[in-house]
Amino acid sequence: MPESLSPAAPLSWDQLQALALPEPDRVRGLTNAQAQLRLFCCNESEVRVTLYRDHHAWCPYCQKVWLWLEEQQIPYRIRKVTMNCYGDKEAWYRQRVPSGMLPALELDGRLITESDEILAALEAAFGPLERPLEDPEVRALRQLERRLFRAWCQWLCYSGEASPASEPAERHFDKIADLVDGALAIHPGPWFLERFSSVDLIFTPYLERMGASLSYYKGYGLRQRHPAIDRWFSALEQRPTYLGTQSDFHTHAHDLPPQMGCCLASGSEAQRACARQIDQGPWLPVEAGSAPGPDAHNLTAEPGAVAVLETRQLEPPGAALEALARVLKHRQTLLAVNPHAGAGLDQGLACALTRLVTGEACPPPAGSAAGLRYLRDRISVPRDMSLHGARRLRQALESTAQLDPAVGTPSRIPIPTSHRRDQDPRGFALA
């Protein structure tokens, strides 16, 4: 930050643009949610695969196929499709897939739906990832994943506050999660088999969503309760393929209710504290020197509450500048869709981005806090940016909103639970 510039004044848009990271190589670089073509070391003429996945990277079955392609470095094209919960399904996709279901994959001109059928076809065409899907040990672990999924759904969606079913549902989930923990302990490394395999890909989408949703709606620490699952997540967080598809707790806590019908909160003190921290922060950077124990690298831990353990990965360099670049790319659309855009929000956003990149407090225009919080609540990971970039941006937006001179407790438009039409991708898809 130039010494001549007052800490209370926001950087200009030109100054902010000069600080932003350049657009990375989406085609041949690291796994990312923004790519429309992935070539790795191949030529475009070698592409045999087109993956149809959802715009926001919310679909767990899409994530499974996406990860397989990235791990195997199979060149592929990506076409993004709207999920019913946040918009209208594209007519061209309905013509291709009348059911509208996701994912779908085109391999050598043949269209395939159902994620397991897609993985089987990819395995037949390109070879297995470590072991075949029909290997007896792999099949047994796939069945265990389905048992865990059913136990999670029963607890999350059918056992709410004061329900007599809550405690039995929690015990049953804990029992199946212990079996998963035991399966991970069979081999000496962190993975389900001797090496990373399709089994790990199959468990990834829902274990990720379980960790987020059970923290938010039940006050339950999946990683804290199950050390082998914690080690598995920590190992995943060292793989660039996973990091490019990884979501965060806030995104999943609010994208799951319309997909699953409902997510029922337990209403306990621990649950309310976890939900409050996921929604309101603080979102502290994950830095070197944190203790490696079960409470390390959490969002925060209120007295008596379960720590919200979102990641153990240390924040990589450039997380704030990544967030800056992504906001600048979509600035005009972000302002256009924000219902509070008329309340000095453009300057308020400049103040928040100044806080993001300089660390300096920058009071926004009076009345802009609601618009900043609306944006804070609608950051989606990995659609918009990485987990660490999102943490930095959410913290900058909230810290700036708290400086709004006109509001003691600024109003906030709640995040919908029966739909997510507030996340309609139209407008952003063309940017």
DRENDO-1510 file (C-alpha; in Angstrom, 1 decimal, always signed):
<recs>
REC; n; res; u; v; w
REC; 1; MET; +0.0; +0.0; +0.0 .
REC; 2; PRO; +1.5; +3.4; -0.9 .
REC; 3; GLU; +2.6; +5.4; +2.1 .
REC; 4; SER; +0.9; +8.5; +0.9 .
REC; 5; LEU; -2.5; +6.8; +0.9 .
REC; 6; SER; -4.6; +7.2; +4.1 .
REC; 7; PRO; -5.5; +3.8; +5.6 .
REC; 8; ALA; -9.1; +5.0; +5.8 .
REC; 9; ALA; -9.4; +5.6; +2.0 .
REC; 10; PRO; -10.0; +2.7; -0.3 .
REC; 11; LEU; -7.7; +1.8; -3.1 .
REC; 12; SER; -8.9; +2.8; -6.6 .
REC; 13; TRP; -10.2; +0.1; -8.9 .
REC; 14; ASP; -7.1; +0.6; -11.0 .
REC; 15; GLN; -4.8; +0.2; -8.0 .
REC; 16; LEU; -6.7; -3.0; -7.0 .
REC; 17; GLN; -6.5; -4.3; -10.5 .
REC; 18; ALA; -2.8; -3.8; -10.5 .
REC; 19; LEU; -2.5; -6.1; -7.5 .
REC; 20; ALA; -4.6; -8.9; -8.8 .
REC; 21; LEU; -3.1; -12.2; -9.8 .
REC; 22; PRO; -3.1; -12.9; -13.5 .
REC; 23; GLU; -5.5; -15.6; -14.8 .
REC; 24; PRO; -3.9; -19.0; -14.3 .
REC; 25; ASP; -3.7; -21.6; -17.0 .
REC; 26; ARG; -7.0; -23.3; -16.7 .
REC; 27; VAL; -6.4; -25.8; -19.5 .
REC; 28; ARG; -3.0; -27.3; -18.6 .
REC; 29; GLY; -2.5; -26.0; -15.1 .
REC; 30; LEU; -3.8; -27.2; -11.8 .
REC; 31; THR; -7.2; -28.7; -11.3 .
REC; 32; ASN; -9.8; -25.8; -11.2 .
REC; 33; ALA; -13.5; -25.3; -11.3 .
REC; 34; GLN; -13.4; -22.6; -14.0 .
REC; 35; ALA; -12.0; -24.7; -16.9 .
REC; 36; GLN; -14.0; -25.6; -20.0 .
REC; 37; LEU; -11.2; -27.7; -21.4 .
REC; 38; ARG; -8.5; -29.8; -19.7 .
REC; 39; LEU; -5.6; -31.0; -21.8 .
REC; 40; PHE; -2.7; -31.8; -19.4 .
REC; 41; CYS; +0.1; -32.7; -21.7 .
REC; 42; CYS; -2.1; -33.7; -24.6 .
REC; 43; ASN; -3.3; -32.0; -27.8 .
REC; 44; GLU; -6.9; -31.0; -28.3 .
REC; 45; SER; -7.2; -33.4; -31.1 .
REC; 46; GLU; -6.8; -36.2; -28.6 .
REC; 47; VAL; -9.9; -35.3; -26.5 .
REC; 48; ARG; -12.4; -38.2; -26.5 .
REC; 49; VAL; -14.4; -37.2; -23.4 .
REC; 50; THR; -16.9; -34.4; -22.6 .
REC; 51; LEU; -18.0; -34.1; -19.0 .
REC; 52; TYR; -21.4; -32.5; -18.3 .
REC; 53; ARG; -21.4; -31.2; -14.7 .
REC; 54; ASP; -23.2; -28.5; -12.8 .
REC; 55; HIS; -22.2; -24.8; -12.9 .
REC; 56; HIS; -21.6; -24.5; -9.2 .
REC; 57; ALA; -19.8; -27.7; -8.5 .
REC; 58; TRP; -22.4; -28.7; -5.9 .
REC; 59; CYS; -23.3; -32.1; -7.4 .
REC; 60; PRO; -21.4; -34.8; -5.4 .
REC; 61; TYR; -21.7; -37.4; -8.3 .
REC; 62; CYS; -20.2; -34.9; -10.7 .
REC; 63; GLN; -17.3; -34.3; -8.3 .
REC; 64; LYS; -16.5; -38.1; -8.2 .
REC; 65; VAL; -16.2; -38.3; -12.0 .
REC; 66; TRP; -14.4; -34.9; -12.2 .
REC; 67; LEU; -11.8; -36.2; -9.7 .
REC; 68; TRP; -11.3; -39.5; -11.6 .
REC; 69; LEU; -10.5; -37.6; -14.9 .
REC; 70; GLU; -8.1; -35.3; -13.1 .
REC; 71; GLU; -6.3; -38.1; -11.3 .
REC; 72; GLN; -5.9; -40.1; -14.5 .
REC; 73; GLN; -5.1; -36.9; -16.5 .
REC; 74; ILE; -7.6; -37.9; -19.2 .
REC; 75; PRO; -8.0; -34.8; -21.5 .
REC; 76; TYR; -11.6; -33.7; -21.6 .
REC; 77; ARG; -14.0; -30.9; -22.3 .
REC; 78; ILE; -16.5; -29.5; -19.8 .
REC; 79; ARG; -20.0; -28.3; -20.4 .
REC; 80; LYS; -21.7; -26.8; -17.4 .
REC; 81; VAL; -25.4; -27.3; -16.7 .
REC; 82; THR; -27.8; -25.7; -14.2 .
REC; 83; MET; -29.2; -27.7; -11.4 .
REC; 84; ASN; -33.0; -27.4; -10.8 .
REC; 85; CYS; -32.4; -26.0; -7.3 .
REC; 86; TYR; -30.7; -22.9; -8.5 .
REC; 87; GLY; -32.1; -22.2; -12.0 .
REC; 88; ASP; -33.7; -23.5; -15.1 .
REC; 89; LYS; -32.2; -26.5; -16.9 .
REC; 90; GLU; -30.8; -25.5; -20.3 .
REC; 91; ALA; -33.0; -26.7; -23.2 .
REC; 92; TRP; -30.0; -28.0; -25.1 .
REC; 93; TYR; -29.2; -30.3; -22.2 .
REC; 94; ARG; -32.8; -31.6; -22.0 .
REC; 95; GLN; -32.5; -32.5; -25.6 .
REC; 96; ARG; -29.4; -34.5; -24.9 .
REC; 97; VAL; -30.5; -35.9; -21.5 .
REC; 98; PRO; -34.3; -35.8; -21.2 .
REC; 99; SER; -34.2; -36.7; -17.5 .
REC; 100; GLY; -31.9; -33.7; -16.9 .
REC; 101; MET; -29.8; -35.8; -14.5 .
REC; 102; LEU; -26.2; -35.0; -13.8 .
REC; 103; PRO; -23.5; -35.9; -14.4 .
REC; 104; ALA; -23.4; -37.1; -18.0 .
REC; 105; LEU; -20.4; -38.0; -20.0 .
REC; 106; GLU; -19.7; -38.4; -23.7 .
REC; 107; LEU; -17.0; -40.9; -24.6 .
REC; 108; ASP; -16.2; -41.4; -28.2 .
REC; 109; GLY; -19.6; -40.1; -29.1 .
REC; 110; ARG; -21.5; -42.3; -26.7 .
REC; 111; LEU; -23.5; -40.6; -24.0 .
REC; 112; ILE; -23.5; -42.2; -20.5 .
REC; 113; THR; -25.4; -41.2; -17.4 .
REC; 114; GLU; -25.2; -42.4; -13.7 .
REC; 115; SER; -21.8; -41.8; -12.1 .
REC; 116; ASP; -21.0; -45.5; -11.4 .
REC; 117; GLU; -21.8; -46.4; -15.1 .
REC; 118; ILE; -19.6; -43.5; -16.2 .
REC; 119; LEU; -16.7; -44.6; -14.0 .
REC; 120; ALA; -17.0; -48.2; -15.3 .
REC; 121; ALA; -16.9; -46.9; -18.9 .
REC; 122; LEU; -13.9; -44.7; -18.2 .
REC; 123; GLU; -12.1; -47.6; -16.5 .
REC; 124; ALA; -12.8; -49.8; -19.5 .
REC; 125; ALA; -11.5; -47.2; -21.9 .
REC; 126; PHE; -8.5; -45.9; -19.9 .
REC; 127; GLY; -7.7; -48.5; -17.3 .
REC; 128; PRO; -8.4; -48.5; -13.5 .
REC; 129; LEU; -7.2; -46.1; -10.9 .
REC; 130; GLU; -5.1; -48.5; -8.8 .
REC; 131; ARG; -7.6; -51.4; -8.7 .
REC; 132; PRO; -10.7; -52.2; -10.8 .
REC; 133; LEU; -14.1; -51.2; -9.4 .
REC; 134; GLU; -15.2; -54.8; -9.4 .
REC; 135; ASP; -12.2; -55.9; -7.3 .
REC; 136; PRO; -13.7; -57.7; -4.2 .
REC; 137; GLU; -12.1; -55.3; -1.6 .
REC; 138; VAL; -13.2; -52.3; -3.7 .
REC; 139; ARG; -16.7; -53.6; -3.9 .
REC; 140; ALA; -16.9; -54.1; -0.2 .
REC; 141; LEU; -15.7; -50.6; +0.5 .
REC; 142; ARG; -18.2; -49.2; -2.0 .
REC; 143; GLN; -20.9; -50.9; -0.1 .
REC; 144; LEU; -19.6; -49.4; +3.2 .
REC; 145; GLU; -19.7; -45.9; +1.6 .
REC; 146; ARG; -23.4; -46.5; +0.8 .
REC; 147; ARG; -24.1; -47.6; +4.4 .
REC; 148; LEU; -22.5; -44.5; +5.7 .
REC; 149; PHE; -24.5; -42.4; +3.2 .
REC; 150; ARG; -27.8; -43.9; +4.4 .
REC; 151; ALA; -26.9; -43.3; +8.1 .
REC; 152; TRP; -26.0; -39.7; +7.4 .
REC; 153; CYS; -29.2; -39.0; +5.5 .
REC; 154; GLN; -31.3; -40.6; +8.3 .
REC; 155; TRP; -29.7; -38.4; +10.9 .
REC; 156; LEU; -29.4; -35.2; +8.9 .
REC; 157; CYS; -32.8; -35.2; +7.2 .
REC; 158; TYR; -35.1; -37.1; +9.6 .
REC; 159; SER; -33.9; -36.3; +13.1 .
REC; 160; GLY; -34.3; -32.7; +14.2 .
REC; 161; GLU; -34.6; -30.8; +17.5 .
REC; 162; ALA; -36.2; -32.7; +20.3 .
REC; 163; SER; -36.8; -35.7; +18.0 .
REC; 164; PRO; -36.7; -39.0; +19.9 .
REC; 165; ALA; -34.9; -40.4; +16.8 .
REC; 166; SER; -32.0; -38.1; +17.2 .
REC; 167; GLU; -29.8; -40.0; +19.6 .
REC; 168; PRO; -30.3; -43.4; +18.0 .
REC; 169; ALA; -29.6; -41.8; +14.6 .
REC; 170; GLU; -26.4; -40.2; +15.9 .
REC; 171; ARG; -25.3; -43.5; +17.5 .
REC; 172; HIS; -25.9; -45.4; +14.2 .
REC; 173; PHE; -24.0; -42.9; +12.2 .
REC; 174; ASP; -21.1; -43.0; +14.7 .
REC; 175; LYS; -21.1; -46.8; +14.5 .
REC; 176; ILE; -20.8; -46.8; +10.7 .
REC; 177; ALA; -18.2; -44.0; +10.7 .
REC; 178; ASP; -16.2; -46.1; +13.1 .
REC; 179; LEU; -16.3; -48.9; +10.6 .
REC; 180; VAL; -15.0; -46.5; +8.0 .
REC; 181; ASP; -12.3; -45.4; +10.4 .
REC; 182; GLY; -11.4; -49.1; +10.9 .
REC; 183; ALA; -11.2; -49.7; +7.1 .
REC; 184; LEU; -8.8; -46.8; +6.8 .
REC; 185; ALA; -6.6; -48.3; +9.5 .
REC; 186; ILE; -6.1; -51.7; +7.7 .
REC; 187; HIS; -3.3; -50.4; +5.4 .
REC; 188; PRO; -0.3; -48.4; +6.8 .
REC; 189; GLY; -0.9; -45.3; +4.7 .
REC; 190; PRO; -3.8; -42.8; +4.9 .
REC; 191; TRP; -5.8; -44.4; +2.0 .
REC; 192; PHE; -8.4; -47.1; +1.9 .
REC; 193; LEU; -6.0; -49.3; -0.1 .
REC; 194; GLU; -2.3; -49.4; -0.3 .
REC; 195; ARG; -2.2; -46.4; -2.5 .
REC; 196; PHE; -4.7; -43.7; -3.6 .
REC; 197; SER; -7.5; -45.4; -5.6 .
REC; 198; SER; -11.0; -45.1; -7.0 .
REC; 199; VAL; -12.2; -46.0; -3.5 .
REC; 200; ASP; -10.9; -42.7; -2.2 .
REC; 201; LEU; -12.6; -40.9; -5.0 .
REC; 202; ILE; -15.9; -42.6; -4.2 .
REC; 203; PHE; -15.8; -41.6; -0.6 .
REC; 204; THR; -14.6; -38.1; -1.2 .
REC; 205; PRO; -17.8; -36.2; -2.2 .
REC; 206; TYR; -20.0; -37.4; +0.7 .
REC; 207; LEU; -17.4; -37.4; +3.4 .
REC; 208; GLU; -16.7; -33.8; +2.5 .
REC; 209; ARG; -20.4; -33.0; +2.7 .
REC; 210; MET; -20.8; -35.0; +5.9 .
REC; 211; GLY; -18.1; -33.0; +7.6 .
REC; 212; ALA; -19.7; -29.7; +6.7 .
REC; 213; SER; -23.4; -30.6; +7.3 .
REC; 214; LEU; -22.9; -32.4; +10.6 .
REC; 215; SER; -20.9; -29.6; +12.0 .
REC; 216; TYR; -23.5; -27.0; +11.0 .
REC; 217; TYR; -26.7; -28.9; +11.7 .
REC; 218; LYS; -25.6; -31.2; +14.5 .
REC; 219; GLY; -22.5; -29.7; +16.2 .
REC; 220; TYR; -20.6; -32.9; +15.4 .
REC; 221; GLY; -16.9; -33.0; +14.6 .
REC; 222; LEU; -16.4; -35.8; +12.0 .
REC; 223; ARG; -12.7; -35.4; +11.9 .
REC; 224; GLN; -12.3; -34.9; +15.6 .
REC; 225; ARG; -14.3; -38.1; +16.4 .
REC; 226; HIS; -12.6; -40.3; +13.8 .
REC; 227; PRO; -8.8; -40.0; +13.7 .
REC; 228; ALA; -8.3; -42.2; +10.6 .
REC; 229; ILE; -10.9; -40.1; +8.7 .
REC; 230; ASP; -9.0; -37.0; +9.8 .
REC; 231; ARG; -5.7; -38.4; +8.5 .
REC; 232; TRP; -7.4; -39.3; +5.2 .
REC; 233; PHE; -8.7; -35.7; +4.8 .
REC; 234; SER; -5.2; -34.3; +5.7 .
REC; 235; ALA; -3.7; -36.5; +3.0 .
REC; 236; LEU; -6.4; -35.4; +0.5 .
REC; 237; GLU; -5.5; -31.8; +1.2 .
REC; 238; GLN; -2.0; -32.4; -0.1 .
REC; 239; ARG; -3.4; -33.5; -3.6 .
REC; 240; PRO; -3.8; -30.6; -6.1 .
REC; 241; THR; -6.6; -32.7; -7.8 .
REC; 242; TYR; -8.7; -32.6; -4.7 .
REC; 243; LEU; -7.9; -29.0; -3.8 .
REC; 244; GLY; -9.3; -27.9; -7.2 .
REC; 245; THR; -12.6; -29.6; -6.5 .
REC; 246; GLN; -12.8; -29.0; -2.7 .
REC; 247; SER; -15.7; -27.0; -1.3 .
REC; 248; ASP; -16.0; -25.4; +2.2 .
REC; 249; PHE; -18.3; -25.8; +5.1 .
REC; 250; HIS; -20.4; -22.6; +4.4 .
REC; 251; THR; -21.0; -23.6; +0.8 .
REC; 252; HIS; -22.2; -27.1; +1.7 .
REC; 253; ALA; -24.2; -26.1; +4.7 .
REC; 254; HIS; -26.3; -24.0; +2.4 .
REC; 255; ASP; -26.3; -25.9; -0.9 .
REC; 256; LEU; -27.5; -29.2; +0.7 .
REC; 257; PRO; -31.0; -28.3; +2.0 .
REC; 258; PRO; -32.6; -27.7; -1.4 .
REC; 259; GLN; -30.8; -30.8; -2.9 .
REC; 260; MET; -31.8; -33.1; +0.0 .
REC; 261; GLY; -35.3; -31.7; +0.8 .
REC; 262; CYS; -34.2; -30.5; +4.2 .
REC; 263; CYS; -31.4; -30.6; +6.8 .
REC; 264; LEU; -32.6; -30.6; +10.4 .
REC; 265; ALA; -30.7; -28.8; +13.1 .
REC; 266; SER; -30.3; -30.4; +16.5 .
REC; 267; GLY; -30.7; -27.1; +18.3 .
REC; 268; SER; -28.0; -27.9; +20.9 .
REC; 269; GLU; -25.7; -25.2; +22.2 .
REC; 270; ALA; -22.8; -26.9; +20.3 .
REC; 271; GLN; -24.8; -26.9; +17.1 .
REC; 272; ARG; -25.8; -23.3; +17.3 .
REC; 273; ALA; -22.2; -22.3; +18.1 .
REC; 274; CYS; -20.9; -24.2; +15.1 .
REC; 275; ALA; -23.6; -22.7; +12.8 .
REC; 276; ARG; -22.8; -19.2; +14.0 .
REC; 277; GLN; -19.1; -19.6; +13.4 .
REC; 278; ILE; -19.6; -21.0; +9.9 .
REC; 279; ASP; -22.0; -18.2; +9.0 .
REC; 280; GLN; -20.4; -15.3; +10.8 .
REC; 281; GLY; -16.8; -16.2; +11.2 .
REC; 282; PRO; -14.2; -15.2; +12.1 .
REC; 283; TRP; -12.4; -16.9; +9.2 .
REC; 284; LEU; -8.9; -17.1; +10.4 .
REC; 285; PRO; -6.0; -17.9; +8.1 .
REC; 286; VAL; -4.5; -21.4; +8.6 .
REC; 287; GLU; -0.9; -20.7; +9.4 .
REC; 288; ALA; +2.3; -22.6; +10.2 .
REC; 289; GLY; +2.9; -23.2; +13.9 .
REC; 290; SER; -0.6; -24.2; +14.8 .
REC; 291; ALA; -0.8; -27.2; +17.1 .
REC; 292; PRO; -1.3; -30.5; +15.2 .
REC; 293; GLY; -4.0; -31.7; +17.6 .
REC; 294; PRO; -7.7; -32.3; +16.8 .
REC; 295; ASP; -8.6; -28.7; +17.4 .
REC; 296; ALA; -6.0; -27.2; +15.1 .
REC; 297; HIS; -6.8; -25.2; +12.1 .
REC; 298; ASN; -10.5; -24.6; +12.9 .
REC; 299; LEU; -12.5; -21.5; +12.2 .
REC; 300; THR; -12.8; -20.9; +15.9 .
REC; 301; ALA; -13.9; -22.7; +19.0 .
REC; 302; GLU; -16.3; -21.0; +21.4 .
REC; 303; PRO; -16.1; -22.0; +25.0 .
REC; 304; GLY; -17.8; -25.4; +25.4 .
REC; 305; ALA; -18.4; -25.8; +21.6 .
REC; 306; VAL; -17.1; -28.4; +19.2 .
REC; 307; ALA; -14.3; -26.9; +17.2 .
REC; 308; VAL; -15.2; -26.3; +13.5 .
REC; 309; LEU; -12.4; -28.2; +11.9 .
REC; 310; GLU; -12.7; -27.3; +8.2 .
REC; 311; THR; -9.1; -27.9; +7.0 .
REC; 312; ARG; -5.6; -28.7; +8.2 .
REC; 313; GLN; -4.0; -27.4; +5.0 .
REC; 314; LEU; -1.9; -24.4; +5.6 .
REC; 315; GLU; -3.0; -21.3; +3.6 .
REC; 316; PRO; -1.0; -21.2; +0.4 .
REC; 317; PRO; +0.6; -17.9; -0.8 .
REC; 318; GLY; -1.6; -15.6; -2.8 .
REC; 319; ALA; -5.0; -16.7; -1.3 .
REC; 320; ALA; -6.1; -13.0; -0.8 .
REC; 321; LEU; -4.9; -12.0; -4.3 .
REC; 322; GLU; -6.7; -14.9; -5.9 .
REC; 323; ALA; -9.9; -13.7; -4.2 .
REC; 324; LEU; -9.3; -10.2; -5.4 .
REC; 325; ALA; -8.9; -11.3; -9.0 .
REC; 326; ARG; -12.1; -13.3; -8.9 .
REC; 327; VAL; -14.1; -10.5; -7.5 .
REC; 328; LEU; -12.7; -8.0; -10.0 .
REC; 329; LYS; -13.5; -10.3; -12.9 .
REC; 330; HIS; -17.2; -10.4; -11.9 .
REC; 331; ARG; -17.5; -7.1; -10.2 .
REC; 332; GLN; -20.2; -5.6; -12.5 .
REC; 333; THR; -22.4; -8.7; -12.3 .
REC; 334; LEU; -22.0; -9.0; -8.6 .
REC; 335; LEU; -23.3; -5.5; -8.2 .
REC; 336; ALA; -26.1; -6.1; -10.6 .
REC; 337; VAL; -27.5; -9.1; -8.8 .
REC; 338; ASN; -27.1; -7.7; -5.3 .
REC; 339; PRO; -30.4; -6.4; -4.0 .
REC; 340; HIS; -28.5; -3.8; -1.9 .
REC; 341; ALA; -26.5; -2.5; -4.8 .
REC; 342; GLY; -27.8; +1.1; -4.5 .
REC; 343; ALA; -26.5; +1.7; -1.0 .
REC; 344; GLY; -22.9; +2.8; -1.9 .
REC; 345; LEU; -22.0; -0.9; -2.4 .
REC; 346; ASP; -19.5; -0.2; -5.2 .
REC; 347; GLN; -17.4; +1.9; -2.8 .
REC; 348; GLY; -18.1; -0.5; +0.1 .
REC; 349; LEU; -16.8; -3.3; -2.0 .
REC; 350; ALA; -13.6; -1.3; -2.8 .
REC; 351; CYS; -13.2; -0.8; +1.0 .
REC; 352; ALA; -13.6; -4.5; +1.6 .
REC; 353; LEU; -11.0; -5.4; -1.1 .
REC; 354; THR; -8.6; -2.8; +0.3 .
REC; 355; ARG; -9.0; -4.6; +3.6 .
REC; 356; LEU; -8.4; -7.9; +1.9 .
REC; 357; VAL; -5.1; -6.9; +0.3 .
REC; 358; THR; -3.7; -4.4; +2.8 .
REC; 359; GLY; -5.1; -5.5; +6.2 .
REC; 360; GLU; -6.1; -1.9; +6.8 .
REC; 361; ALA; -9.5; -1.0; +8.2 .
REC; 362; CYS; -11.4; +1.0; +5.6 .
REC; 363; PRO; -14.9; +2.2; +6.7 .
REC; 364; PRO; -17.5; +1.8; +4.0 .
REC; 365; PRO; -20.3; +4.2; +3.0 .
REC; 366; ALA; -23.2; +4.3; +5.4 .
REC; 367; GLY; -25.8; +1.6; +4.6 .
REC; 368; SER; -23.5; -0.7; +2.6 .
REC; 369; ALA; -23.1; -3.4; +5.2 .
REC; 370; ALA; -26.1; -5.4; +4.1 .
REC; 371; GLY; -24.8; -5.6; +0.5 .
REC; 372; LEU; -21.4; -6.7; +1.7 .
REC; 373; ARG; -23.0; -9.4; +3.8 .
REC; 374; TYR; -25.2; -10.5; +1.0 .
REC; 375; LEU; -22.0; -11.1; -1.1 .
REC; 376; ARG; -20.3; -12.7; +1.9 .
REC; 377; ASP; -23.1; -15.3; +2.2 .
REC; 378; ARG; -23.1; -16.2; -1.5 .
REC; 379; ILE; -19.4; -17.0; -2.1 .
REC; 380; SER; -19.4; -20.5; -3.4 .
REC; 381; VAL; -16.3; -22.8; -3.2 .
REC; 382; PRO; -14.8; -24.0; -5.6 .
REC; 383; ARG; -17.0; -22.3; -8.2 .
REC; 384; ASP; -15.7; -18.8; -7.3 .
REC; 385; MET; -12.3; -19.5; -5.7 .
REC; 386; SER; -10.4; -21.8; -3.4 .
REC; 387; LEU; -11.4; -22.5; +0.2 .
REC; 388; HIS; -8.5; -20.3; +1.5 .
REC; 389; GLY; -9.4; -17.4; -0.9 .
REC; 390; ALA; -13.0; -17.6; +0.3 .
REC; 391; ARG; -12.0; -17.5; +3.9 .
REC; 392; ARG; -9.9; -14.4; +3.3 .
REC; 393; LEU; -12.7; -12.7; +1.3 .
REC; 394; ARG; -15.5; -13.5; +3.8 .
REC; 395; GLN; -13.4; -12.1; +6.6 .
REC; 396; ALA; -12.6; -8.9; +4.7 .
REC; 397; LEU; -16.3; -8.4; +3.8 .
REC; 398; GLU; -17.5; -9.0; +7.4 .
REC; 399; SER; -14.8; -6.9; +9.0 .
REC; 400; THR; -15.7; -4.0; +6.6 .
REC; 401; ALA; -19.4; -4.4; +7.2 .
REC; 402; GLN; -18.9; -4.1; +10.9 .
REC; 403; LEU; -17.4; -0.6; +10.2 .
REC; 404; ASP; -20.6; +0.7; +8.5 .
REC; 405; PRO; -21.3; +3.9; +10.5 .
REC; 406; ALA; -25.1; +3.8; +9.9 .
REC; 407; VAL; -25.9; +0.4; +11.2 .
REC; 408; GLY; -25.6; -1.3; +14.6 .
REC; 409; THR; -26.8; -4.7; +13.5 .
REC; 410; PRO; -27.2; -4.5; +9.7 .
REC; 411; SER; -30.1; -6.3; +8.1 .
REC; 412; ARG; -29.3; -9.5; +6.2 .
REC; 413; ILE; -31.4; -11.4; +3.6 .
REC; 414; PRO; -31.5; -15.0; +4.8 .
REC; 415; ILE; -30.1; -17.7; +2.5 .
REC; 416; PRO; -33.1; -19.7; +1.1 .
REC; 417; THR; -33.5; -23.3; +2.1 .
REC; 418; SER; -36.1; -24.6; -0.3 .
REC; 419; HIS; -34.3; -23.4; -3.4 .
REC; 420; ARG; -31.1; -21.4; -4.3 .
REC; 421; ARG; -32.4; -19.2; -7.1 .
REC; 422; ASP; -30.4; -16.5; -5.5 .
REC; 423; GLN; -27.4; -18.3; -7.1 .
REC; 424; ASP; -28.8; -18.3; -10.7 .
REC; 425; PRO; -25.6; -18.6; -12.9 .
REC; 426; ARG; -27.0; -16.5; -15.8 .
REC; 427; GLY; -24.9; -13.4; -16.2 .
REC; 428; PHE; -21.9; -15.0; -14.6 .
REC; 429; ALA; -21.6; -17.8; -17.2 .
REC; 430; LEU; -20.8; -15.3; -20.0 .
REC; 431; ALA; -18.2; -13.4; -18.0 .
</recs>
